[in-house]
Amino acid sequence: MEPKIRALTVAEVVIAVALLGLLLTSTMLLFTSLLRASSKSSHQSMGAYLAQAKLEECIRLDMYYPVPPELSVGLYSADKAQTTDFWYKLSTTRIGPRPGLYQTAYLIEVEVWWWNKAHPGQGRLSTHLSRLHYKP
């Protein structure tokens, strides 16, 4: 009696290839979404840093009035070939004076927004920062 040799049928091979293709596709989609989330997080950090820097610059240079117009700056996090344009708007509101407390106070607000051409579909991304600054 000769031993039986069991071979794979065409249907089994097609199912195995389909499952392998599904597994590879889902893995690629997972890595793509992780990369996009990392990029978005990086841009949010850069936007927050830019807002903080512009707010500090406004206080340091006493730029309360007149407020500069909307300005833009191109920043990059990974390489110079993929810059993201950041725009910011600085606004101030005078509050005061309050006798016995302070002479004048300013509510300084900075809004930073950006759009990355390399990652469309994320919409307008922005961050907002404000601080109440007392002037003696």
Residue, then its C-alpha position, 0 to 999 in steps of 0.5 A: m500500500e502506497p502512502k497518500i500524498r495530500a496536496l492543496t486544492v486551488a480553492e484552499v490556495v485562493i483562500a490563503v492568498a486572500l487572507l494574507g492580502l487582507l492581513l497585509t492591507s490592514t497592517m498597511l492601513l494601521f501604519t498609515s493612520l499611526l503616521r498621520a496621527s504622529s504628524k498631527s501631534s507634531h504639528q499641534s506641538m509646533g503650533a502651541y510652541l509658536a503661540q507661546a513664543k508669539l505671546e511672550e514676544c508681544i509681552r516683551l516688546d510691549m506690542y499691545y496696540p496697534v496689534p500686528p496683522e495676521l502673519s505667517v511663518g513656514l516651519y518644518s519638523a522633519d525635513k525642509a522639503q515638507t514645510t507646513d505653513f503656520w499662520y497666527k493672529l494676535s489680538t489684545t483687549r485692554i482691561g482696567p484700570r482698577p484702583g488699588l489693584y492694577q493700572t492696566a491689564y491686557l488680555i492677549e490672545v494668540e490663535v495659530w492655524w496651519w494646513n499641511k499640503a502633504h496630508p489633505g483631508q485633515g481640515r483646518l487645524s488650530t490652537h489658541l492661547s491667551r494670557l492676562h498680563y498686568k502692566p504696572 
